[in-house]
Amino acid sequence: MLNLDFHPTGRHFLQIPGPSPVPDRILRAMSLPTIDHRGPEFGALGLKVLAGVREIFKTRHPVIIYPASGTGAWEAALANTLSPGDHVVMYETGHFATLWSKMATRLGISSEFLAWKGSDEHLPNAPSWRRGVQADLIEERLRKDPEHRIKAVCVVHNETSTGVTSNIAAVRKAIDAARHPALLMVDTISGLASADFRHDEWGVDVTVSGSQKGLMLPPGISFNAISPRALEAMKSAKLPRAFWAWDEIVEMNESGYWPYTPNTNLLYGLSEALDMILGERLDNVFARHERWAAGVRAAVNAWGLPIQCADASVYSPVLTGVITPPGVDADALRRLIYERFDLSLGTGLGKLKGRMFRMGHLGDSNDLTLVAMVAGVEMGLKLAGVKLAGSGVQATMDHFASHAASVALQRAA
């Protein structure tokens, strides 16, 4: 039975890869009184956040803000650009790529999965879940489609289930090399505002994201960043859409309003998050996450455990997945760590259930937060009887001590 009166001393360590810890500044902003969503004050708020999110996506084009989860934004991306029976290519990098593909099928879209075909000693049943998108496979598939039946290529930028960040610019180059008109749709739900993402420069047509990861907000806001090509595709798309329809939203957004009741207080929080992130500057934000990620990976390497992502060139700056030794139930380990140290870690999803856990390094964190996370995991591993090669805590401390944050990052903190 759930004990709703369980309030241990100190702060809970929420180190899952989203929802991420919410800064107090954002919580305070969200506590402001709710205002009239048709009044002038709200219009000013709407214009501010719409301009700010375009900077985060690095786009000059519209960004739709929905009062929904990232799953809703997945559906919006498909429903606004495609018609029943259209064929799309998706790339299997993990659990969320799989879910997006299932959604396409349920919407009446023909979905084809591409995946890495190699073998893997640690995860023989899911080898492609340890690597990023292979753009050459996409190019090869598109070249075999001279009739242009494929209407879109859908990929996940930062696969939250595995800790792999794929090269989106390479995917765009592959589509262009094949001289194919397919739209490029990208899920960067966990990557946005933590990992470098460039909607316009990388030629993305629809980018999907959410509020509860790098933007440091609670769940409840999702986004579609849309290119002119995507807006043109909307005109002939025939999948049913009403709530998700871009046209009415884009029109009303011009004056800072929405065609329905928006989530006013979450938009207050988004406004504050944008002030924090853009005030720190995106390049500094990305460098901070890369530094944190390297410090956490130093711990995993010191323990002698495999990192879920098998390709160092696509390590995620957002989370690190850890494969547990054979016979060690990762979920039992997570439960032990939660009960003993009030520390939440991400579970293995789909094909990875019970085989790995995920350590988040995003949101309202700092060096000491992550050292504490590593300490909690290390104590849990020892209590579970896992033999470790060395001290991950010492490795993380050594990394942070020898790779100090820049002066700019220290001021921003």
Secondary structure as UniProt FT lines:
FT   TURN            4..5
FT   STRAND          13..15
FT   HELIX           24..30
FT   TURN            37..38
FT   HELIX           40..57
FT   STRAND          63..66
FT   HELIX           70..79
FT   TURN            80..81
FT   TURN            84..85
FT   STRAND          87..91
FT   HELIX           95..106
FT   TURN            107..108
FT   STRAND          110..114
FT   TURN            124..125
FT   HELIX           127..130
FT   HELIX           135..143
FT   TURN            146..147
FT   STRAND          150..156
FT   STRAND          158..159
FT   TURN            160..163
FT   STRAND          164..165
FT   HELIX           168..177
FT   TURN            178..179
FT   STRAND          183..187
FT   TURN            189..194
FT   TURN            199..203
FT   STRAND          206..210
FT   TURN            214..215
FT   STRAND          222..226
FT   HELIX           228..234
FT   TURN            235..236
FT   TURN            243..244
FT   HELIX           246..253
FT   TURN            254..256
FT   HELIX           264..280
FT   HELIX           282..303
FT   HELIX           312..314
FT   STRAND          319..323
FT   TURN            326..327
FT   HELIX           330..341
FT   STRAND          343..347
FT   HELIX           350..352
FT   TURN            353..355
FT   STRAND          356..360
FT   HELIX           367..383
FT   TURN            384..385
FT   HELIX           392..402
FT   HELIX           407..412
//
